[in-house]
Amino acid sequence: MKRNHYFIAVPLTAEAKQAIARFSSDAARSLPFRTWVHEQDYHITLAFLGDVPPKKMAPLCEAMAATAARYAPFSLVLAGLGTFGEQTSPRIFWQGVETEETLNGLRHDVYEACTKLGFSLDRRPFAPHITIARKWQGAEPFRPDMLRSFSAASAVFSVPEIVLYRTNMERTPKYEAIAVFPLLGAPMNDNSR
């Protein structure tokens, strides 16, 4: 039986996706990664859940709705490029975002809620990023200085919600929104910090 994989993520606005897609199109001409992520699949993963048994779906959605409701909408700024994996043959090429404490807090609370429901989650430190390509396959080894000739995509985008996605490996785009959880908290004013 085919299993679906699920994850909780921050979606990107259409404008942010378009900015990354323009950059990706230029970069693909000179950076030989095997696959380039479809524009509609750009996101920032908060928690990768793997398979979600049907009996866990309702409690998961309740927990994510409650977690999201405690946060006010916020903004993120695209910034920087990097890779994960072996330096000479990276498995992931990504676009980063500027550090944002609200995002870090939201991710922490999403993780806590998922752990309480019994999900076994990756314990690596949170490194918020948008995957744009996978699996270096250049004839020459990858060198980090190859990225210096590129200007990363630039955009500021709002985050009004988090989303539960399902992966459909046989489709393009392959990530399907299953449930949306609005950020409903009251915005903080500058005096309350």
SULZIFEN-V29074 format. One line per field, one symbol per residue. phi: phi as a letter, one per 20 degrees, with the letter a starting at -180 (. if undefined). psi: psi as a letter, one per 30 degrees, with the letter a starting at -180 (. if undefined). burial: # if it has 16 or more other ideal C-beta (glycine too) atoms within 10 Angstrom, else .. Layout:
phi->???
psi->???
burial->???
//
This chain:
phi->.fdedcbdbefdfgfffffffffgfffffcdeefcdffgfefadfebedmfdggfeffffffffffffffdegbdccfamcaccofgebfecdcdecfgbfffffffgfffgffffenfedgdfgfcgbdfdbcmfcffdffcgffefedefgcadceceacceddedfedcfdddfebdcfedfffeeffee
psi->kkkkkllklkllleeeeeeeeeeeeeefffjikekkkkefgkljkekkfbkjkeffeeeeeeeeeeeeffklklllkkkllallakefikfkklkalkkjeeeeeeeeeeeeeeefggkjlkglkkikljkflkjkhlelkkkefffffkklkklkkljfllkjlkkjfflklfkkkekkjkjflkkklfff.
burial->.....########..##.###.##..#...#.#..##.#.#######.#..#...#...#..##..##..#..#.#.#..#.#......#.######....##..##.###.##....#........#######.#.....#...##....##.#.#.#.#######.......#...#.#.#..........
//
